[in-house]
């Protein structure tokens, strides 16, 4: 198998077993986890902090609120579309190369955004260019970690993806302070360049899988049956393997399940602030609720990820998906700030357990061959949810004059989604 740094991995599982006997220090996989944490922090910290820039951009360029919001929607779609396409490149040419390229594209997008003087320029610079960079970082950060672990796969990915929650909590306040101090253009430039530099710094921590690295593998704890050394297939074989998975009934059920389950997330993130304001729950209550989701999801990813290794990762994922739906159903009945925060805690914990197991689920169901491409393809479900769910919820509000139908509909969608994921696991 080709190593990520261009060298060739030797022999096979037996060679990996022998290397384990001389292991010392920290297992190489935990360095990959650290890199994944930084990647998740960067991707979702930058993406979810866009709301901080919305009003300053609107004022500076004389745009409408909805027009600026389209930039975020476009970026969300492009991140996951790019991840689906770039996952193939990661499998074929190595995760480290793709991650480094993603950092470069992200930096270019940040410079371009800071100099954009019109709506079209912003759409292309931030909505497309930075999104392509973030898509590369996302697919590598999420899909690489599970290949380095077996028994502790849930714990490892939980720690790595906790970067999402920390990024949600830390980046938005930092962006707000920077905008106030130096303006939105310099602020967005500073944040994006810092993010790109952080990703470039952790890129050497990554390698495709244990068999492609010269570092010892924790065979006794992680891979008691040895680590398979699979030679990359030719392009025709690769396409056949990928098509067979993507067109299979379990994959299609999983895809549909993720679309419906993550409708809850996008509806909550986009509409909970307006809901809290309409309900008279107090200024800033909705924003605090989002911060609560970010904090609880970061903690829950580690705890539930480790617990899922014992209870069963698929079973835990389905349960967390169902709780996301149930807590969204409860939002219309949160009649006070305390009630809203309580719902945010439950939702954040469930989202944390769900998010910790995203990439392990695809490996557990479809195997470790071509993991970046498969994870990228199923992540297109987020693009569908991110594009449609907030709009449908907004339309429901416009028609009914209340958020109750929107939250109830999203909650029911989440419950149906969890059932589809369970069906996918049963068929796999």
N, C-alpha and C positions, 0 to 999 in steps of 0.2 A: 504493500500500500504506500502511496506517496505521502511523505511527511509534509507538514504545513510549511516548513522552512525550506522545502525544496530537496531535502535529503530523502533517502528511502528507508522505510522501516524494514527491519530484518525479520526473517523467519516468521513465526506465528505464535499461537498461544503458549507453546512450551517455552519459547524465548522470553515471553513476558513473565511467565511463572518464575523462571530463573532470576530475572531482574529483581523480582519482589523479595528474594531472599537476602539481598544486599541493601534493601531500602533503609534510608536514614532521613531524619528530619520530617518535614511536612509533606504529605502526599501531594503530588503534582496537581491532582484534581481540584484541590482547594484553592490553588492559584487561579485556576479557570473560574471557580466560583467568585473570587474577588473581582476578576475582570468582568464577569457577568453582572455583578452588583453595580459597578461603575457604569456599564452600558445601559442597564435599566434605569438608573438614576438620570442619566443624560437624556435618554429618549423621552421618558414621560415627564421629567422635570421641565424640560424645554417645551414639550407639546402642551401640557396642562397649564403652563404659566402664560399662555398666549392671551388669556383674558386681561392680564395686566396691561398689555400693549394696545388693547382694542380701542379704548377711548382716546389715548394720545395720538394714535395713528388717524383715527377718525377726524379729530380736530385739526391735525397738521395738514392732512391732504384733502380735507373737505369731503369726506366720503360718508355714506350712510352706515348706520350701525349694522344693518343686515349685510351690506356689501363687505364690510370688514370681517364679519362672521364667516362669510363664505371662504375666506382664506384658511381659517381653522378647519372647516369641513373638507376643503380640498387637501390640506396637508394630511388629515387623518386617512383619507382614502388612499393617497399616494404612498404613505408609509407602508400600508399593508399590501398594496399592489406591487410596490418595489420589493418588499420582503419575499413575496411569492416568486418573482422573477430572479432576484438576486440569490435566493436560497439554492437555486440550481448552480450558480457560479461558485457558491461556497462549497458545495459538494464536489465540484469538478476541479477547482483551483486552490482550495484551501481557505479556512476561515480567517487566518491571520491577514492574508492579502486583502480579502474583502473588507475586513474591519478597518484596515489602514486606509483603503480607498474611500470608505464611508466617512472617515474623519476628514479627509481632504475635501470631499464634496460638501460636507456640512460646513466647513470653514468658508468655502467659496460662496455658499448660499448666505452665510452670515454677513460677509462683506458686501455682497450684492444687495441684500435686504437693507442694510444701513445706508446705501446710496440710492435706493429706489425713490423716484419722485412722482410715481403715478400708480394707479390701481393695477394695471397690467403687469408692471414691473414687480410689484409685491406678490401678485398671484404666482408668477413664475419663480421669483427668487425664494420666497418663504414657503409658498404653497407647494412648489414642486422640487426645487433644488435642495433645500434643507431637508425636505421630506425623504428624498432619495437617500441622502446620507443617513438619516435616522432609520430608514428601513433596513439598510445594510447592518447598522449597529444592532438593531432590534433582533433580526433573525439570527445573527451570530451569538449574541448575548444569551438568548433564550434556548436556542436549539443545540448549542455545544455542550452545555453543562451536563445534561442527562447521559451523554455518551461516556462520561468519566466515572459514572456511579451506577450501581445496581441496587444493592441493599439499602443504601442511604440516599437514593435518588430524590425522594421527596424533600428530605432535609436540605440537601445541597441546592436544589432549585428554589426552595423556600428562602434560603439565605440570599441567593443571587437576585431573585426577583423582589426581595424586600427593598432593593434600590428604588423601585417604582414609588412606594409609599414615602420613603425618605425624600425622594425627588419632589413629590407633590407638596410635602410640608416645607421644604427648604427653598426651592427655587422661586416660587411665586413671591414670598416676602423679599427675597434678595432682588428680584426683578423690580418690585415696587419701589424699593429704596433707591435703586440705580436710576430708574426713570425720574424720580423726584430730584435726584442730584445732578444728573448729566444729560437727561433727555432720552427719549425712546430709541433714537438711532444709535447713539453710542452705547446705551445699555444693552440693546439686543446684540450689537457687535461684540461687546465684552463677554456676554453670557455664552454666545455661540462659539467664539474662539476659545474660551476657557473649556467648554465642553469638548470641542474637537481635540484640544491638547490633552485632556484627561483620557480620552479614548485612545489616542495615539500612544500615550504612556503605558496603558495596560495591554495594548495589542500583543506585546511579546509574551504575556502570560497565557495566551491561547495556543492550543494545538488541536488538530481535528479530533483525535481520539487517543486512547492509551497506546494503541498499536502503532501510531504514527509518531510517538515521542520516545526519546531515549531515556526519559526519566522512569524510575521504578514505579510499578503499578501495585496498588494496595489489593493484591489478589485475595488474601485471606479474608479481609473484611468486605470487599466489594464484589469480587468476581471469583467465587469459589470454583466455578466451572471453567475458568480461564477466559481470556479475552480473544475473541475471534479476530483474525487478521485477514480482512477482505480486500482483495485487489479491486481497484476501481474498474467497473465494467466499461466496455466500449459504449459509444454514444447511443447506438441503436438499442442495446440491452438496457441502458440506463432509462431511455424513454419508455421502453416497454414496462419496466418495473414501476416507474413513476405513474404511468397511465393506469396500470392495473390497480394500484392503490387508490388513485384519485377517482376512479370510476366504480369503485367497489361500494356495495351497500353500506358497510360500516362507516366508510369515510363520508358518504353523502349524509347519513344520519347524524354523524358528529358535526359536520359543517352546519346543517340546519339547526342542530341543538345549540351550537355556539352563537349563531345569529340571534336566536330567540333569548338565550340566557343573557347575552351581553347587551340586549336592548334595555335591560334594567339599568345597567351601568351608565349608558349614554343618556338615558332619560333623566336619571338622578343628577349626574354631573352638570348637565345643561340647564335643567329646569328647577332644581331645588332652591336656588337663591331667589328666583322670582316667586316660587310657591311660598317661601317663608315670608317674603315681603307682602304678598297678597293676603296671607293669613294673619298679618299683623303680629308676627312673632318677634319683631324687634329688628332694628338695623344691625346688619352684620351676622345675623343668626344663620342664614343659609351658607355664608362663606365659612363660618366656624364649623358648620356641619360637614362641609367638604374637607376641611382640615382634619376633622375627627375621623372621617373615612380614610384619609391618607395615613394618619398615625396608626389606627387600629389595623389597617391592612398590612402595614410593614411588620408589626409585631406578630400578627396572626400567620403570616407566610412562613415564618421560621417555626413557630410552635405546631401549626397544623401540618406543615410539610413533613416534619419529623414524625408526628403521630401517624400520618397517613402511611408511612413505611410499615407500620405495625398493623394498622387496621385495614389496609388495602387502599391503594391510591385511587383506583377507579371509583370504588364505593364512596370514598371521602369526597371526590370531585363532584359526584352526582348529588350528594347531600348538601354540599356548599352551594351548588347551583340552585337547588330547591329553596334554600334559605334566602338567597338573594331575591328570588321571586316573592317569597312570603313577606320579607321585610319591605319590599317595594309596595306590596299590597297594603301594608300598614301605614304608609306615609300619609294618606288623607285623614287618618285618625290621630295623627300627632298634633294635638291641639295646643301645644305649648312648646317653648324652646327646649325644655327638658325632654319632652316627648320626642322632639325631632332629633335631639342628640342621642337619645337611646336607640332610635331606629338607625341612626348613622353608625353607632357602635356595632349593632348586629349586622348591618349591611357590610361594614368594613371588615369584620371578622370573616364573614362568609366569602366576600370578595378576595380576601387574603388567602384563604384556603383554596379557593378556586384558582386564583392566579399562580399560586405556588406550584400547582400541578398541571398547568397547561402543557408545557413541553414534555414532562414525564408521561402524560396521558398518550400523546402521539407515539412515543417510543414504546410504551407498554402495549398499545393496540396494534401498531404497524411495524414494529421492529426498529433496529438502529441503522439499517441501511438507508442512505439518502435522507438523513433526518432534517437537514436544513430546508430542502425543497418541500418535503411533506409538511413540515411545520409552517413554512411560508405559505403554502397553498391553503391550509386550513385557516390560517390567519386572515385570509381574504374575508372571512366571515365578519371580522371586526369592521372592515371597510363597509360592508353592507349595513351592519347595525349602526355604525357611526353616521352614515349618510341618511338612513331612513328613519331610525327610531326618534331622534330629537324633532325631526320635521313632523312626523305623525303625531307625536305628543303635543307639539305646538298647535297643530291643526285641531286636535281634539279639544284643546283649551279654547281656541277661537270659536268653535262651534257650541261648546257647552258653557263657557264662561267660568269654568272651574277646572282644577287639575285632577279631580277625582277620577274621571274616566281614563285619563292618560296614565295615571299611576296604577289603577286597577288593571288596565289593559297590559301594561308593561309587566306587572307582577304575574298575571296569568301566562303571558308569553314565556316568562322565566321558568314557570312550573312545567309548561309543555316542553321547553328546551331541555330541562333536566331529564324528563322522561325519554326524549329522543337520544340523549347521550347514554342513558342506561341501555337503551335498545342497541345502540352502536356497539357498546362493550359486549353485550350478549351475542352479537353476530360476529364479532371479530375473531 
